[in-house]
Amino acid sequence: MAALTDLTITELQSAYRSGQTSPVEALRDLEARIEKTDPAIGAYLSRDFDRALIAAETADISLPLGGVPIGIKDVINVVGEPCTCGSKMLAGYMAPYDATVISKLRAAGAIPYGRLNMDEFAMGSSTENSAYHVTRNPWDLTRIPGGSSGGSAAAVAAREAFATLGSDTGGSIRQPAALCGVVGLKPSYGRISRYGLVAFASSLDQIGPFARSTRDCATLLNVLCGKDEHDSTSLDLPTEDFTAELGRDMKGKRIGIPKEYFVDGMDPRVRSSIEAAIATCAELGAELVEVSLPHTSYAVGVYYIIATAEASANLARFDGVRYGHRAKNPHDLLDHYQRSRAEGLGSEVKRRIILGTYVLSSGYYDAYYLRAQKARTLIRQDFQQAFEKVDALICPTSPDVAFRIGERVNDPLRMYLADIFTIAANLAGICGISVPCGLVEEDGKKLPVGVQFLGKSLDEARLLSIADAFEAASSHPILHHNPL
Amino acid sequence: MSSPNLDVRDVARLARIALSDAEAELFQTQLAKVLEYVEQLNTLDVTNVEPTAHASPVFNVLREDVIKPGLNRASVLANAPHAANNLIVVTKVLD
């Protein structure tokens, strides 16, 4: 048998069931793997294997995720564990409760054991905005893993996790999944409860899984989804088995190629990888249709108005009163607020709060925020019209392969443009998945390219079926390659 | 859309964030670039377009008004920057 830590969840579960290994052994191997490779990668912020091993000893492997260790992005509350959101503001904070997704994972037998690095409060595309340390891309340690869920993606790629949870507000699952050569799913808005996810932009945030197979993502979605009384935006939907339509080809599927996603400025090597992926879909029996999403070029602008506006309101809670950093010896309440926030928050978070406060401020609200909300309607309509013609869209996940650490830190706008292909899905509330589709060689290192499939809202079953067919035909050499 | 006349110091005061001179200067330049980029929304005709606040088809979600247990007091107070006598100690609000 291959190293335990190389297995997918599905493979690990059959190894449990055939008695070849046990949850305790899997956790011990995982811990050893993390100790060996994480000093170089920096995917984790903290781990609690003592507690996880106690859970593993009594794990019921007959449950849907019985005895399966799952790494958690440091923005999702796990009772008794730190939850720093990659920020000094929450240094020392211990979660007083389990997020709904964690309760659901536990009920399905899964074991949370570690906290994954991220851009501070999920703001960033490279994980360089973490207040703690950078995370390195396992394929090339001089490069970023993407972000904001960079730790979650890097851990899965480095075999330091079987699967992880991340959050996606503008691409924070799909973009790092692409840059690290793993599968990352952003479910539709309303599919999964966000209770216990520290809010960034509430009309856009969604929790989702990272794994080394589409099937594993589907298995996780089965467990994570569902109506929750603690999140009024979670939807009450009939139970579905998202693995039911896996293992098929693409016959009868219509896949749209949005022409606006193939513009100049994309790395030509990424472009040819995506073109090859499109050809693969045709070979698998899909009918390809060119479609237009005419408002695509407005998405980044709309996003950085709406997301920062919502963030400025959500992050007002970090006031140094009930929890989080408090400045020493304030001379009055205003000084208390201003210095607590100045000392606790990093540059990117401050920049976005200031931008968000500005676009909501008196005199500018209509010009920026309201106009952006109207443009958001047009972007949603683009997708609604496209999905009348096709079952899914295919496009790049990111215009570039992983860039070098430090390359873009001084140019926020350029960093924002890294999300150009992922942002519209959040604005429209639809689902999307990134699966590996190619490798590009640079300076003697191979760097993964991800292809993104987008599906209409709540159409995850079909989206996963298409991604799984593509994966079987094309992604396995990347997913099965241990880059370290 | 109005031309960007963002005064970073003024907005940072509204957002209750103290900025150093260096930060204020840097953010002023960087955010001016971002606002210049979003100016492209000006070219979009949004007459008679309804705004979208969120993508969820649910509205006015209500629950039964039933008392349920809240968070454990000790774990909440443990996160407070300053707690005493089972209370969170705050900076003086009134003179």
HADDOCK unambig.tbl for C-alpha pairs under 7 A between the chains (distance, minus, plus):
assign (segid A and resid 93 and name CA) (segid B and resid 79 and name CA) 5.73 0.50 0.50
assign (segid A and resid 94 and name CA) (segid B and resid 79 and name CA) 6.74 0.50 0.50
assign (segid A and resid 96 and name CA) (segid B and resid 75 and name CA) 5.54 0.50 0.50
assign (segid A and resid 96 and name CA) (segid B and resid 76 and name CA) 6.44 0.50 0.50
assign (segid A and resid 189 and name CA) (segid B and resid 55 and name CA) 6.60 0.50 0.50
assign (segid A and resid 189 and name CA) (segid B and resid 56 and name CA) 6.41 0.50 0.50
assign (segid A and resid 190 and name CA) (segid B and resid 56 and name CA) 6.24 0.50 0.50
assign (segid A and resid 203 and name CA) (segid B and resid 54 and name CA) 4.85 0.50 0.50
assign (segid A and resid 203 and name CA) (segid B and resid 55 and name CA) 6.97 0.50 0.50
assign (segid A and resid 232 and name CA) (segid B and resid 61 and name CA) 6.04 0.50 0.50
assign (segid A and resid 233 and name CA) (segid B and resid 56 and name CA) 6.41 0.50 0.50
assign (segid A and resid 233 and name CA) (segid B and resid 58 and name CA) 6.72 0.50 0.50
assign (segid A and resid 298 and name CA) (segid B and resid 41 and name CA) 6.49 0.50 0.50
assign (segid A and resid 301 and name CA) (segid B and resid 37 and name CA) 6.91 0.50 0.50
assign (segid A and resid 301 and name CA) (segid B and resid 38 and name CA) 4.66 0.50 0.50
assign (segid A and resid 321 and name CA) (segid B and resid 81 and name CA) 6.97 0.50 0.50
assign (segid A and resid 321 and name CA) (segid B and resid 90 and name CA) 6.21 0.50 0.50
assign (segid A and resid 322 and name CA) (segid B and resid 80 and name CA) 4.93 0.50 0.50
assign (segid A and resid 322 and name CA) (segid B and resid 81 and name CA) 6.87 0.50 0.50
assign (segid A and resid 322 and name CA) (segid B and resid 88 and name CA) 6.74 0.50 0.50
assign (segid A and resid 323 and name CA) (segid B and resid 79 and name CA) 5.16 0.50 0.50
assign (segid A and resid 323 and name CA) (segid B and resid 80 and name CA) 4.46 0.50 0.50
assign (segid A and resid 323 and name CA) (segid B and resid 81 and name CA) 5.85 0.50 0.50
assign (segid A and resid 324 and name CA) (segid B and resid 81 and name CA) 6.65 0.50 0.50
assign (segid A and resid 325 and name CA) (segid B and resid 81 and name CA) 6.74 0.50 0.50
assign (segid A and resid 326 and name CA) (segid B and resid 81 and name CA) 6.19 0.50 0.50
assign (segid A and resid 332 and name CA) (segid B and resid 92 and name CA) 6.95 0.50 0.50
assign (segid A and resid 333 and name CA) (segid B and resid 91 and name CA) 6.02 0.50 0.50
assign (segid A and resid 333 and name CA) (segid B and resid 92 and name CA) 6.59 0.50 0.50
assign (segid A and resid 333 and name CA) (segid B and resid 93 and name CA) 6.14 0.50 0.50
assign (segid A and resid 337 and name CA) (segid B and resid 16 and name CA) 5.85 0.50 0.50
assign (segid A and resid 338 and name CA) (segid B and resid 16 and name CA) 4.63 0.50 0.50
assign (segid A and resid 338 and name CA) (segid B and resid 17 and name CA) 4.32 0.50 0.50
assign (segid A and resid 338 and name CA) (segid B and resid 18 and name CA) 4.76 0.50 0.50
assign (segid A and resid 339 and name CA) (segid B and resid 17 and name CA) 6.67 0.50 0.50
assign (segid A and resid 339 and name CA) (segid B and resid 18 and name CA) 5.72 0.50 0.50
assign (segid A and resid 341 and name CA) (segid B and resid 17 and name CA) 5.53 0.50 0.50
assign (segid A and resid 342 and name CA) (segid B and resid 17 and name CA) 5.29 0.50 0.50
assign (segid A and resid 342 and name CA) (segid B and resid 18 and name CA) 5.29 0.50 0.50
assign (segid A and resid 342 and name CA) (segid B and resid 19 and name CA) 6.70 0.50 0.50
assign (segid A and resid 351 and name CA) (segid B and resid 27 and name CA) 6.46 0.50 0.50
assign (segid A and resid 354 and name CA) (segid B and resid 11 and name CA) 6.07 0.50 0.50
assign (segid A and resid 354 and name CA) (segid B and resid 12 and name CA) 5.75 0.50 0.50
assign (segid A and resid 354 and name CA) (segid B and resid 15 and name CA) 6.55 0.50 0.50
assign (segid A and resid 357 and name CA) (segid B and resid 11 and name CA) 6.65 0.50 0.50
assign (segid A and resid 357 and name CA) (segid B and resid 15 and name CA) 6.42 0.50 0.50
assign (segid A and resid 358 and name CA) (segid B and resid 11 and name CA) 6.14 0.50 0.50
assign (segid A and resid 367 and name CA) (segid B and resid 1 and name CA) 4.71 0.50 0.50
assign (segid A and resid 367 and name CA) (segid B and resid 2 and name CA) 6.50 0.50 0.50
assign (segid A and resid 368 and name CA) (segid B and resid 1 and name CA) 6.97 0.50 0.50
assign (segid A and resid 370 and name CA) (segid B and resid 51 and name CA) 6.74 0.50 0.50
assign (segid A and resid 373 and name CA) (segid B and resid 51 and name CA) 4.62 0.50 0.50
assign (segid A and resid 373 and name CA) (segid B and resid 52 and name CA) 5.09 0.50 0.50
assign (segid A and resid 373 and name CA) (segid B and resid 53 and name CA) 6.36 0.50 0.50
assign (segid A and resid 374 and name CA) (segid B and resid 46 and name CA) 6.29 0.50 0.50
assign (segid A and resid 374 and name CA) (segid B and resid 49 and name CA) 5.77 0.50 0.50
assign (segid A and resid 374 and name CA) (segid B and resid 50 and name CA) 5.74 0.50 0.50
assign (segid A and resid 374 and name CA) (segid B and resid 51 and name CA) 4.03 0.50 0.50
assign (segid A and resid 374 and name CA) (segid B and resid 52 and name CA) 6.17 0.50 0.50
assign (segid A and resid 375 and name CA) (segid B and resid 46 and name CA) 6.82 0.50 0.50
assign (segid A and resid 376 and name CA) (segid B and resid 52 and name CA) 6.08 0.50 0.50
assign (segid A and resid 377 and name CA) (segid B and resid 50 and name CA) 6.84 0.50 0.50
assign (segid A and resid 377 and name CA) (segid B and resid 51 and name CA) 6.05 0.50 0.50
assign (segid A and resid 377 and name CA) (segid B and resid 52 and name CA) 5.33 0.50 0.50
assign (segid A and resid 413 and name CA) (segid B and resid 34 and name CA) 5.95 0.50 0.50
assign (segid A and resid 428 and name CA) (segid B and resid 55 and name CA) 6.15 0.50 0.50
assign (segid A and resid 429 and name CA) (segid B and resid 55 and name CA) 5.06 0.50 0.50
